[in-house]
Amino acid sequence: MSAGAERPARLVAAGRGRDVDPPVTGVEGGRWHGVERLYPPRGADAGECGRALCGALVRVAVRVGVFDPDRVPARTCLECGWRAAIAAGTVAERVRALAGEEGAPGLAARVAEAVVAEADGPYGYFDLDHPYTVQLLVAVSAHAPAALVAEECCDRDCEHPGDRPCPTVAPACLACSEQTGAWAGEREGVCLPEATIAAPCEVLRTLAAHYRVTGGAS
């Protein structure tokens, strides 16, 4: 790491790598990851690499420092975000991050609360940090409703005030919907109208039914 980078609170020699706590930031496949183990560079010009909380092998983003899942939520590995929160005891904050725009807990937040409550309860079969529980929490986050804006607002070719966000037109499930790829340039990630799935999707509804979560569909 460079002298100007934020140093982890703990560095412990561990086999061929070294564990870091808190996790630092790594990058792979356009996603931010939380790195829990660092490995020495493989060559003089090679950057530092590490093993992410999700298990992926990533490049360490030295200048970024400590992993913050809320830095760029749309680009953050969901599994790393949940695993970091579980390790740091900030699960409640991650659940609140799934709340609706008005701050009221939406369906995704209530389902996540139910998943956490079962894992923490006396009758939970899997602990909170078990891969089974983490996979469920990742699924809830992936299928949480996302607010969409009109197409003209994507290019700011609209009449809405520039100092305020454009109004949303409909919630959709980004995990179920088809979005434009890198070929679209700066319009990458735009939902295709032919394949946009309204939220809450069937996955989130099924999870809600399993955990007996009621009280609205948003």
C-alpha positions as CSV (number, residue, x, y, z in Angstrom):
1,M,0.0,0.0,0.0
2,S,1.2,3.6,-0.6
3,A,1.9,5.9,2.3
4,G,-1.1,8.1,1.5
5,A,-3.6,5.2,1.6
6,E,-5.8,4.7,4.6
7,R,-4.3,1.8,6.7
8,P,-6.4,-1.0,8.0
9,A,-6.8,-1.2,11.8
10,R,-5.2,-4.7,12.0
11,L,-2.7,-6.5,9.8
12,V,-2.0,-10.2,10.8
13,A,0.4,-12.5,9.0
14,A,-1.7,-15.5,7.8
15,G,-0.1,-18.0,5.5
16,R,0.7,-16.6,2.1
17,G,-1.5,-13.6,2.6
18,R,-2.4,-11.3,5.4
19,D,-5.8,-10.7,6.9
20,V,-7.1,-7.1,7.1
21,D,-9.7,-5.7,9.4
22,P,-11.6,-3.6,8.4
23,P,-11.7,-4.8,4.8
24,V,-10.1,-2.6,2.2
25,T,-11.6,-1.9,-1.2
26,G,-11.0,-4.1,-4.3
27,V,-12.2,-3.9,-7.9
28,E,-13.2,-6.7,-10.2
29,G,-15.6,-6.9,-13.1
30,G,-16.7,-3.2,-12.6
31,R,-17.7,-4.0,-9.0
32,W,-16.4,-2.7,-5.7
33,H,-15.5,-5.5,-3.2
34,G,-14.5,-5.7,0.4
35,V,-11.0,-7.4,0.6
36,E,-10.3,-9.5,3.7
37,R,-6.9,-10.9,2.7
38,L,-4.1,-9.3,0.8
39,Y,-1.5,-11.1,-1.3
40,P,1.9,-9.7,-2.3
41,P,2.3,-8.4,-5.9
42,R,3.3,-11.1,-8.4
43,G,5.8,-8.7,-10.1
44,A,7.5,-5.4,-9.8
45,D,4.9,-3.7,-11.9
46,A,1.9,-5.7,-10.6
47,G,-0.6,-4.2,-8.2
48,E,-1.6,-5.7,-4.9
49,C,-4.4,-8.3,-5.1
50,G,-6.6,-9.9,-2.5
51,R,-9.4,-12.2,-1.7
52,A,-12.7,-10.5,-1.3
53,L,-15.4,-11.3,1.3
54,C,-17.4,-12.9,-1.4
55,G,-14.5,-15.2,-2.3
56,A,-13.5,-13.4,-5.6
57,L,-9.9,-12.6,-6.4
58,V,-9.7,-8.8,-6.9
59,R,-7.3,-6.0,-7.5
60,V,-6.8,-3.8,-4.4
61,A,-7.9,-0.1,-5.0
62,V,-5.1,1.4,-2.9
63,R,-6.2,5.0,-3.2
64,V,-9.8,4.2,-2.1
65,G,-8.9,2.8,1.3
66,V,-11.4,1.1,3.6
67,F,-14.3,-0.6,1.9
68,D,-17.6,1.4,2.1
69,P,-20.6,-0.4,0.5
70,D,-22.5,2.9,0.4
71,R,-19.8,4.7,-1.6
72,V,-21.3,3.6,-5.0
73,P,-24.2,1.2,-4.1
74,A,-25.0,0.4,-7.7
75,R,-21.5,-0.8,-8.3
76,T,-20.9,-2.6,-5.0
77,C,-20.8,-6.4,-4.6
78,L,-23.9,-7.2,-2.6
79,E,-22.4,-10.2,-0.9
80,C,-19.4,-8.2,0.3
81,G,-21.7,-5.5,1.6
82,W,-23.7,-7.9,3.7
83,R,-20.6,-9.8,4.9
84,A,-18.9,-6.6,5.9
85,A,-22.1,-5.5,7.8
86,I,-22.4,-8.8,9.6
87,A,-18.7,-8.7,10.7
88,A,-19.0,-5.1,11.8
89,G,-22.4,-5.4,13.5
90,T,-24.1,-2.9,11.2
91,V,-26.7,-5.2,9.8
92,A,-29.5,-2.9,10.9
93,E,-28.0,-0.1,8.9
94,R,-27.9,-2.3,5.8
95,V,-31.5,-3.2,6.3
96,R,-32.5,0.4,6.6
97,A,-30.7,1.1,3.4
98,L,-33.4,-0.9,1.7
99,A,-36.1,1.5,3.0
100,G,-38.2,3.4,0.5
101,E,-37.6,7.0,-0.7
102,E,-39.7,8.4,2.1
103,G,-37.8,6.5,4.8
104,A,-40.6,4.0,5.4
105,P,-39.5,0.4,5.3
106,G,-40.7,-1.1,2.0
107,L,-41.2,-4.8,1.2
108,A,-37.5,-5.5,0.7
109,A,-36.5,-4.0,4.0
110,R,-39.3,-5.9,5.9
111,V,-38.2,-9.2,4.2
112,A,-34.6,-8.6,5.1
113,E,-35.7,-7.9,8.7
114,A,-37.5,-11.2,8.7
115,V,-34.4,-13.1,7.4
116,V,-32.2,-11.5,10.0
117,A,-34.7,-12.2,12.8
118,E,-35.0,-15.8,11.9
119,A,-31.2,-16.3,11.8
120,D,-30.8,-14.5,15.2
121,G,-33.8,-16.3,16.8
122,P,-33.8,-19.5,18.8
123,Y,-35.4,-21.5,16.0
124,G,-33.1,-20.4,13.2
125,Y,-31.5,-23.3,11.4
126,F,-28.6,-21.1,10.0
127,D,-26.6,-18.4,11.7
128,L,-26.5,-14.9,10.4
129,D,-23.1,-15.3,8.9
130,H,-23.9,-18.7,7.2
131,P,-23.7,-18.7,3.4
132,Y,-27.4,-19.7,3.3
133,T,-28.5,-16.6,5.2
134,V,-26.1,-14.3,3.3
135,Q,-27.4,-15.6,0.0
136,L,-31.0,-14.8,1.0
137,L,-30.0,-11.3,2.1
138,V,-28.2,-10.8,-1.2
139,A,-31.3,-12.0,-3.1
140,V,-33.5,-9.5,-1.2
141,S,-31.1,-6.6,-2.1
142,A,-30.8,-7.7,-5.7
143,H,-34.6,-7.8,-6.2
144,A,-35.4,-4.7,-4.1
145,P,-37.6,-2.3,-6.1
146,A,-35.6,0.5,-7.9
147,A,-37.2,3.8,-8.8
148,L,-37.0,4.5,-12.6
149,V,-37.1,7.9,-14.3
150,A,-38.4,8.7,-17.8
151,E,-36.1,8.1,-20.7
152,E,-35.8,11.8,-21.5
153,C,-34.6,12.4,-17.9
154,C,-31.7,10.0,-18.5
155,D,-30.2,12.4,-21.0
156,R,-31.4,15.5,-18.9
157,D,-33.4,16.3,-22.0
158,C,-36.4,17.2,-19.8
159,E,-37.9,20.3,-18.3
160,H,-37.3,19.4,-14.6
161,P,-35.2,21.7,-12.5
162,G,-31.5,20.8,-12.7
163,D,-30.9,21.3,-9.0
164,R,-33.4,18.6,-8.0
165,P,-33.8,14.9,-9.0
166,C,-36.3,14.1,-11.7
167,P,-39.5,12.4,-10.5
168,T,-39.7,8.7,-10.7
169,V,-42.2,7.0,-13.0
170,A,-42.3,3.4,-11.8
171,P,-40.5,0.9,-9.6
172,A,-38.8,-2.0,-11.3
173,C,-36.7,-5.0,-10.4
174,L,-33.3,-4.5,-11.9
175,A,-32.2,-8.1,-11.3
176,C,-35.2,-9.4,-13.3
177,S,-35.1,-6.7,-16.0
178,E,-32.9,-6.6,-19.0
179,Q,-30.6,-3.6,-19.2
180,T,-28.3,-2.1,-21.9
181,G,-24.7,-3.3,-21.8
182,A,-21.4,-1.6,-22.4
183,W,-22.3,-1.2,-26.1
184,A,-24.6,1.6,-25.0
185,G,-21.8,3.8,-23.8
186,E,-22.9,6.4,-21.3
187,R,-26.4,4.9,-21.5
188,E,-25.3,1.6,-20.1
189,G,-27.6,0.2,-17.5
190,V,-30.8,1.7,-18.9
191,C,-33.7,-0.7,-18.7
192,L,-35.0,-2.0,-22.0
193,P,-38.8,-1.2,-22.2
194,E,-39.4,-4.6,-23.8
195,A,-38.0,-6.4,-20.8
196,T,-38.6,-4.2,-17.7
197,I,-40.1,-6.2,-14.8
198,A,-42.3,-4.3,-12.5
199,A,-41.6,-4.4,-8.8
200,P,-42.1,-6.1,-6.5
201,C,-41.1,-9.0,-8.7
202,E,-42.1,-12.7,-8.2
203,V,-38.8,-13.5,-6.3
204,L,-39.4,-10.8,-3.7
205,R,-43.1,-11.7,-3.4
206,T,-42.2,-15.4,-2.9
207,L,-39.7,-14.4,-0.2
208,A,-42.3,-12.2,1.5
209,A,-44.9,-15.1,1.4
210,H,-42.4,-17.5,2.9
211,Y,-41.6,-15.2,5.8
212,R,-45.2,-14.1,6.1
213,V,-44.4,-10.5,5.5
214,T,-47.5,-8.4,4.8
215,G,-48.4,-4.7,4.8
216,G,-48.0,-3.4,1.3
217,A,-46.3,-4.4,-2.0
218,S,-43.8,-1.5,-2.5
